[in-house]
Each structure stands twice: as structure tokens, then as C-alpha cells.
């Protein structure tokens, strides 16, 4: 039924008003695709599935009178596996929308499938800016953050505070390259200087040689352009080398609260970074996060997991308003509706698919300053989305009219 409906629309068959407003297969099916067993499992993984189900529960398990089903799979941070799962989900299982997809190279592979199949893709986990640039697609929305916004806020603030020489420790993958590229640009734009870079393989266990090069550079700031387990291992080993005690400072370009939890406040204290969500920000974030923590073993949600909830919730609102799960129609409706939830206040989705949300500069607390479990951050600044994100005209998205 789904294929026939899409084919009919594509070929211009007159379906009439009531026929066009329908839920294909009598079910709305959403696939949470992410790393469930590797270095990004903590930042997304099962927690993203929990977040997606919370959004569905708010709708009573139905939208437009039809049941909503959540499915999930492990892409193992491999583009071929992620693409194959996406294709199978769409062709065989009738999945209407895919969400999360951390690991930018894998997300690019999935995007090629959803673009071909004209299905909804809501990216929460990956940071690559190309998703709203040359790789933008009519049915793709980049939801939670990107490397441009995080590098912009963190680098400018660090240089302003005296951290005017940088050395980048970078993962050798697409998302980390994007972090490094944007980080270098903003350090230099702020008047700072990049004195060196080094790249490490994904899922590195021994950072000693890379950290020694960073230490020898005498840069005031070591920028961590990586994520998940790689960030955790780099910071833990930096503490063993006494890098911070020696006068250098660490700045994370993609840090999650689960990273800080794994590292511990003793070694993570003073780390400066940018995020779009913190569970203890205000009453709305605390109320939602407590519900999440009750369902997920007391663990605080990451920004990526909060973004999955937000994306699924907004998607269901758009399906309900449009009366259909036809992806181009839903995407158009999502961009028309303001994004409102526990950490979104009338935020807009641009034509290039970028959710323009506020970003926050954080610093990790010392053990003495932390009063309760997961009380890890202090807010240094709030940066409006319009200042944090790349201007739409500069991205090169073919959907944007010059």
C-alpha cells in the first residue's frame, strides 16, 4: 500500500483530497538507528530508543488514530551497514522516518538512501555541517547541534579568555574532520593561532603519542575534535600525563554528560564545551529528565537523546496536523510549525533543514561544587541560535533560494 501510494503521487494519478490525507500501511513506523554497542552507545544507544518511546507515549501510542511503532537497530558506525538497514527498513518494513544516526559518515550513507526513497530523516547524533549544506535534502532535518555551532561558541569564548594558541586532537572520521575544520576557522577568526593538529583512528585506546605531541606544542588549549569513547579516553589519559596541571587547558568540541560521568569530575573539572541541552537547566528540563531517568536506570539524558525525543515529538505533531505520513508533506509541515518542547522555545526549522536552537557554553564543575548526582555543569553563557549557527546563505544547500 505504501509503495503504491508513493508511486501514484509520483506519477500524477489523481487521488483526490481524502485519499491523499492518509496514513500508509495504517501505521506510523519510526526507526531509531544508532550505535548500540560501540564508542557512541552511551550518547545515543538504548537511551535514544527510550526517548523516542517517551514521545510516542505522549500521543497515547497513536497519531491521527493510527498506531505508532518504534523499531531500532545498531549501525555499528559502519556506513554500509547503516545504509543497508535503512534500505531494508523502508523497502521491507515500511519505516516512515529514521532518527538519530550518530557517526557522520554513516549518517551520510543513510541520507543517500532516504533521499532516494523520499523518506524522513531526523539527525540528532551526528555533527557534520554538510547535512544542511551541499548534502541537504527536502526530507532531512538536522536537529540538535552541529560542528559549526559548537566550534563557534567554544573557540570564541576560549580565545577571549586568553586561550589564543590551539592544538587539535582529531578523530580520523568525517564528523571529527568537520569539528576540526570549523574549530580552526573560529580560533583564527577570534584572533587566535592553531599551532598543530594530529589525527587518531576511531576507537583509539592509547592516546599517549597523540597527547605527547599536543603537550610538546605548548599550545594553551588542546581542542578535542572527537566524540564518545574517544573523548573519554583522551581526557582520562591527559589527566595521567598531567597536561592540565602543566598549564594547558582542554576544550571539547563535542562533549556529552555521559562522557563527563565516565571521566569523573576530578579529571574533567574545568573542561569547557558547548551543548544545546542540559538536564538541570530549568524546571522543564528537570521534569522531563526525571521521567527519562526513571525509565533508564537513573542515567541523565544526553543532548542527542533529548534531541531524539524532540524530533519524534515534532514529527508526530506534523503528521497529526497534515493528516498523512507522506514524508515531503510532513517535512513541509514540520518547517511550518514552531518547535516547542522541554528545551525548545518557538525555535524554527530553516529551509536547509537546520533547527535553529540556542546553544550554551558550559564548564564542568569541581567535585566540591557538585551537590547531587549528575550535577556536573555550570552555565557560562547562552548564545542565541541565530548567532551560533552558520548563516543559511553560506551553506551551499541547493534548497535555498539565492
C-alpha positions as CSV (number, residue, x, y, z in Angstrom):
1,X,0.0,0.0,0.0
2,X,2.8,2.4,0.9
3,X,4.7,1.9,-2.4
4,X,1.5,2.2,-4.4
5,X,0.6,5.4,-2.8
6,X,4.0,7.0,-3.3
7,X,4.1,5.7,-6.9
8,X,0.7,7.2,-7.5
9,X,1.7,10.6,-6.3
10,X,4.9,10.5,-8.2
11,X,3.1,9.6,-11.5
12,X,0.5,12.3,-11.0
13,X,-2.5,10.0,-10.6
14,X,-5.4,11.9,-9.2
15,X,-6.0,10.6,-5.8
16,X,-8.3,13.3,-4.6
17,X,-8.2,15.2,-1.3
18,X,-9.3,12.5,1.2
19,X,-7.1,9.8,-0.4
20,X,-4.0,12.0,-0.1
21,X,-4.6,12.6,3.6
22,X,-3.9,9.1,4.9
23,X,-1.5,7.0,7.0
24,X,0.3,4.5,4.8
25,X,0.0,0.9,6.0
26,X,-2.3,2.1,8.7
27,X,0.8,2.5,10.9
28,X,3.4,5.2,11.5
29,X,6.7,3.5,11.9
30,X,9.8,5.3,13.2
31,X,13.3,3.7,13.2
32,X,15.9,4.7,15.7
33,X,19.2,3.9,14.1
34,X,22.4,4.4,16.1
35,X,25.5,2.8,17.7
36,X,24.2,0.4,20.4
37,X,27.4,-1.4,21.1
38,X,30.4,0.8,20.4
39,X,32.0,4.1,21.4
40,X,28.9,6.2,20.8
41,X,26.4,3.8,22.6
42,X,26.4,5.9,25.7
43,X,25.5,9.2,24.0
44,X,22.6,7.5,22.0
45,X,22.1,3.8,22.0
46,X,19.2,2.5,24.0
47,X,18.7,5.9,25.6
48,X,17.6,7.3,22.3
49,X,15.1,4.5,21.9
50,X,13.7,5.3,25.4
51,X,13.5,9.0,24.4
52,X,11.6,8.1,21.2
53,X,9.1,5.9,23.1
54,X,8.5,8.7,25.6
55,X,7.5,11.0,22.7
56,X,5.1,8.3,21.4
57,X,3.6,7.8,24.8
58,X,2.7,11.4,24.9
59,X,0.5,10.8,21.9
60,X,-1.1,7.8,23.6
61,X,0.7,5.5,21.2
62,X,-1.3,6.8,18.2
63,X,-1.3,9.7,15.8
64,X,-4.3,10.5,13.6
65,X,-5.9,7.5,15.1
66,X,-3.2,5.1,13.9
67,X,-0.7,3.2,16.0
68,X,2.9,4.5,16.2
69,X,5.6,1.8,16.2
70,X,9.3,2.3,17.2
71,X,11.9,0.0,15.8
72,X,15.7,0.2,16.4
73,X,19.0,-1.2,15.1
74,X,22.7,-1.0,15.6
75,X,24.6,0.6,12.6
76,X,28.0,-0.3,14.2
77,X,29.4,3.0,13.0
78,X,29.7,1.5,9.5
79,X,28.2,3.3,6.5
80,X,27.5,0.1,4.6
81,X,25.6,-1.4,7.5
82,X,23.7,1.7,8.2
83,X,22.7,2.2,4.6
84,X,21.6,-1.5,4.3
85,X,19.4,-1.2,7.4
86,X,17.8,2.0,6.2
87,X,17.0,0.4,2.8
88,X,15.6,-2.7,4.3
89,X,13.5,-0.7,6.8
90,X,12.0,1.3,4.0
91,X,11.6,-1.4,1.3
92,X,10.5,-4.3,3.5
93,X,9.3,-2.9,6.8
94,X,7.5,0.3,5.8
95,X,9.5,2.6,8.1
96,X,8.3,6.2,7.5
97,X,11.1,8.1,9.4
98,X,14.6,7.4,10.7
99,X,16.0,9.3,13.6
100,X,19.3,9.8,15.5
101,X,22.2,8.3,13.4
102,X,25.4,9.4,15.3
103,X,28.6,8.9,13.3
104,X,28.5,11.3,10.4
105,X,29.9,9.0,7.7
106,X,27.2,6.5,8.5
107,X,24.6,9.3,8.5
108,X,25.7,10.4,5.1
109,X,25.2,6.8,3.8
110,X,21.7,6.7,5.4
111,X,20.9,10.1,3.9
112,X,21.6,8.8,0.4
113,X,19.0,6.1,1.0
114,X,16.4,8.4,2.5
115,X,16.9,11.0,-0.3
116,X,16.5,8.3,-2.9
117,X,13.4,6.9,-1.2
118,X,12.0,10.3,-0.3
119,X,11.7,9.4,3.4
120,X,12.0,11.5,6.6
121,X,15.5,11.6,8.3
122,X,15.9,13.5,11.6
123,X,19.5,13.6,12.6
124,X,20.3,14.1,16.3
125,X,23.6,12.4,16.9
126,X,25.9,13.5,14.1
127,X,27.7,16.9,13.9
128,X,28.6,17.2,10.2
129,X,27.5,20.6,8.9
130,X,27.2,19.3,5.3
131,X,23.7,17.9,6.3
132,X,22.4,21.4,6.0
133,X,24.9,22.4,3.3
134,X,25.6,20.6,0.0
135,X,24.2,17.3,1.3
136,X,20.8,18.9,2.4
137,X,17.7,17.1,1.2
138,X,14.0,18.1,1.3
139,X,13.2,15.4,3.9
140,X,16.3,15.7,6.1
141,X,16.3,17.8,9.3
142,X,19.4,18.4,11.4
143,X,18.0,18.6,14.9
144,X,20.3,19.1,17.9
145,X,23.7,20.6,17.2
146,X,26.4,20.7,14.6
147,X,30.2,21.2,14.5
148,X,29.8,24.8,13.3
149,X,27.8,26.0,16.3
150,X,29.9,24.1,18.9
151,X,33.2,25.3,17.5
152,X,31.9,28.8,17.1
153,X,30.8,29.2,20.7
154,X,33.7,27.3,22.3
155,X,36.6,28.7,20.3
156,X,35.4,32.3,20.6
157,X,35.0,32.0,24.3
158,X,38.3,30.3,24.8
159,X,40.3,32.8,22.8
160,X,38.5,35.7,24.7
161,X,39.6,34.1,28.0
162,X,43.3,34.0,26.9
163,X,43.4,30.6,25.2
164,X,44.8,32.1,21.9
165,X,47.0,29.1,20.8
166,X,45.4,25.8,20.0
167,X,46.4,22.3,19.1
168,X,43.7,19.9,17.7
169,X,43.5,16.3,18.7
170,X,41.1,15.0,16.0
171,X,39.4,11.7,15.2
172,X,40.0,10.4,11.7
173,X,36.4,10.4,10.5
174,X,34.1,12.8,8.7
175,X,32.4,14.3,11.8
176,X,35.6,14.9,13.6
177,X,37.2,16.4,10.5
178,X,34.2,18.8,10.4
179,X,34.8,19.7,14.0
180,X,38.5,20.4,13.4
181,X,37.8,22.5,10.2
182,X,35.2,24.6,12.0
183,X,37.3,24.9,15.1
184,X,40.4,26.1,13.2
185,X,38.2,28.7,11.4
186,X,36.8,30.2,14.6
187,X,40.1,30.2,16.5
188,X,41.7,32.2,13.7
189,X,38.6,34.4,13.3
190,X,38.8,35.3,17.0
191,X,42.4,36.2,16.7
192,X,44.0,33.0,17.9
193,X,46.5,30.7,16.2
194,X,46.5,27.0,15.6
195,X,50.0,25.6,16.1
196,X,49.3,22.0,15.1
197,X,47.0,19.1,14.6
198,X,47.1,15.3,14.9
199,X,44.6,12.7,13.9
200,X,43.8,9.4,15.7
201,X,41.9,6.3,14.5
202,X,38.3,5.8,15.6
203,X,38.0,3.9,18.9
204,X,41.6,4.6,20.0
205,X,42.6,3.1,23.3
206,X,46.1,4.5,23.6
207,X,46.4,8.3,23.2
208,X,49.9,8.6,24.6
209,X,51.7,9.5,21.3
210,X,49.0,12.0,20.3
211,X,48.9,13.6,23.7
212,X,52.7,13.9,23.8
213,X,52.6,15.9,20.6
214,X,49.9,18.1,21.9
215,X,51.8,18.7,25.1
216,X,55.1,19.4,23.2
217,X,53.3,22.0,21.1
218,X,52.9,24.2,24.2
219,X,49.5,25.3,22.9
220,X,47.4,26.9,25.6
221,X,44.4,24.9,24.6
222,X,44.1,21.3,23.3
223,X,40.9,21.1,21.3
224,X,39.3,17.7,21.3
225,X,37.7,17.2,17.9
226,X,36.3,13.7,18.6
227,X,33.4,12.2,20.5
228,X,32.1,9.4,22.8
229,X,34.6,6.9,24.0
230,X,37.5,8.6,22.1
231,X,36.9,11.8,24.1
232,X,36.6,9.9,27.3
233,X,39.9,8.1,26.8
234,X,41.7,11.2,25.6
235,X,40.7,13.2,28.7
236,X,41.4,10.4,31.2
237,X,44.9,9.9,29.7
238,X,45.5,13.6,29.6
239,X,45.0,13.6,33.3
240,X,47.6,10.8,33.7
241,X,50.1,13.0,31.7
242,X,49.4,16.0,34.0
243,X,48.5,18.1,31.0
244,X,46.0,20.4,32.8
245,X,48.3,20.6,35.8
246,X,51.1,21.7,33.5
247,X,49.1,24.7,32.4
248,X,47.4,23.6,29.2
249,X,43.6,23.6,29.0
250,X,41.2,21.1,27.3
251,X,38.3,22.3,25.2
252,X,35.8,19.7,23.9
253,X,34.0,20.3,20.6
254,X,31.5,17.5,21.2
255,X,31.0,16.6,24.8
256,X,28.1,14.7,26.4
257,X,27.1,14.4,30.0
258,X,27.8,10.6,29.8
259,X,31.4,11.5,28.9
260,X,31.8,13.6,32.0
261,X,30.2,10.8,34.0
262,X,32.6,8.3,32.7
263,X,35.6,10.5,33.2
264,X,34.7,11.7,36.7
265,X,34.7,15.3,37.9
266,X,38.2,15.0,39.3
267,X,39.7,14.7,35.9
268,X,37.0,16.5,33.9
269,X,36.7,19.6,36.1
270,X,37.4,22.9,34.2
271,X,36.6,21.4,30.8
272,X,34.9,24.0,28.6
273,X,32.5,23.0,25.8
274,X,29.2,23.8,24.1
275,X,25.9,21.9,24.2
276,X,22.2,22.6,23.4
277,X,20.8,20.7,26.3
278,X,21.5,20.1,30.0
279,X,19.1,18.1,32.1
280,X,19.3,20.5,35.1
281,X,18.9,23.7,33.2
282,X,15.4,24.7,34.4
283,X,12.1,23.2,35.7
284,X,11.1,22.0,32.2
285,X,14.3,20.2,31.5
286,X,14.4,18.7,35.0
287,X,10.8,17.4,34.9
288,X,11.3,15.7,31.5
289,X,14.8,14.4,32.5
290,X,13.4,12.8,35.7
291,X,10.9,10.9,33.7
292,X,13.7,9.7,31.4
293,X,15.9,8.8,34.3
294,X,13.1,6.7,35.9
295,X,12.9,4.7,32.6
296,X,16.6,4.5,32.0
297,X,18.3,3.3,35.2
298,X,18.8,6.8,36.7
299,X,21.1,7.9,33.9
300,X,20.7,11.6,32.9
301,X,19.9,12.1,29.2
302,X,22.4,13.4,26.7
303,X,21.7,16.2,24.3
304,X,21.5,13.6,21.5
305,X,18.9,11.6,23.4
306,X,16.9,14.7,24.2
307,X,17.1,15.7,20.5
308,X,15.6,12.3,19.5
309,X,12.6,12.9,21.8
310,X,12.2,16.4,20.5
311,X,12.4,15.3,16.9
312,X,10.0,12.4,17.2
313,X,7.5,14.6,19.1
314,X,7.6,17.3,16.5
315,X,7.3,14.8,13.7
316,X,4.2,13.3,15.3
317,X,2.7,16.8,15.7
318,X,3.3,17.4,12.0
319,X,1.8,14.0,10.9
320,X,-1.3,14.8,13.0
321,X,-1.6,18.3,11.5
322,X,-1.1,17.1,8.0
323,X,-3.2,14.0,8.3
324,X,-0.6,11.9,6.4
325,X,2.8,10.3,6.9
326,X,3.9,11.2,3.3
327,X,7.4,12.5,4.0
328,X,7.6,15.6,1.8
329,X,4.2,16.8,3.2
330,X,5.3,16.1,6.8
331,X,8.7,17.8,6.3
332,X,7.0,20.9,4.9
333,X,4.6,20.9,7.9
334,X,7.5,20.4,10.4
335,X,9.2,23.5,9.0
336,X,5.9,25.5,9.3
337,X,5.4,24.6,12.9
338,X,7.5,26.2,15.7
339,X,9.5,23.7,17.7
340,X,8.3,23.7,21.3
341,X,9.2,21.2,24.0
342,X,11.3,20.9,27.2
343,X,14.3,22.6,25.6
344,X,12.9,24.4,22.6
345,X,11.0,27.7,22.7
346,X,9.4,28.6,19.4
347,X,12.6,27.6,17.5
348,X,12.4,27.5,13.7
349,X,13.4,24.9,11.2
350,X,15.1,26.6,8.2
351,X,14.7,25.7,4.6
352,X,18.0,23.9,4.7
353,X,16.7,21.7,7.5
354,X,18.6,23.3,10.3
355,X,16.8,23.6,13.7
356,X,18.0,27.0,15.0
357,X,18.1,26.5,18.7
358,X,20.0,28.3,21.4
359,X,23.4,26.9,22.4
360,X,25.1,27.1,25.9
361,X,28.7,27.4,26.9
362,X,29.3,25.1,29.9
363,X,32.2,24.4,32.2
364,X,32.5,21.1,34.2
365,X,32.2,21.6,38.0
366,X,34.8,20.6,40.5
367,X,33.9,17.7,42.8
368,X,33.4,20.2,45.7
369,X,30.8,22.2,43.7
370,X,28.7,19.2,42.7
371,X,25.8,18.7,45.1
372,X,23.7,15.9,43.6
373,X,24.1,13.0,41.2
374,X,24.7,14.2,37.7
375,X,25.2,17.8,38.9
376,X,28.1,18.4,36.6
377,X,27.8,21.6,34.6
378,X,27.7,25.3,35.3
379,X,26.4,27.7,32.6
380,X,28.9,30.3,31.4
381,X,26.8,31.8,28.6
382,X,23.7,31.4,26.4
383,X,24.2,32.1,22.7
384,X,21.1,32.6,20.6
385,X,20.8,30.2,17.7
386,X,21.0,33.0,15.1
387,X,24.5,33.8,16.4
388,X,25.6,30.2,16.9
389,X,24.8,28.5,13.6
390,X,26.1,29.1,10.1
391,X,24.1,31.6,8.1
392,X,21.9,29.7,5.7
393,X,23.2,31.6,2.7
394,X,26.7,30.4,3.4
395,X,26.0,26.6,3.5
396,X,25.5,25.9,-0.2
397,X,22.3,24.0,0.3
398,X,20.6,23.6,-3.1
399,X,17.2,24.0,-1.5
400,X,18.0,27.6,-0.5
401,X,17.0,30.3,-3.0
402,X,19.8,32.8,-3.6
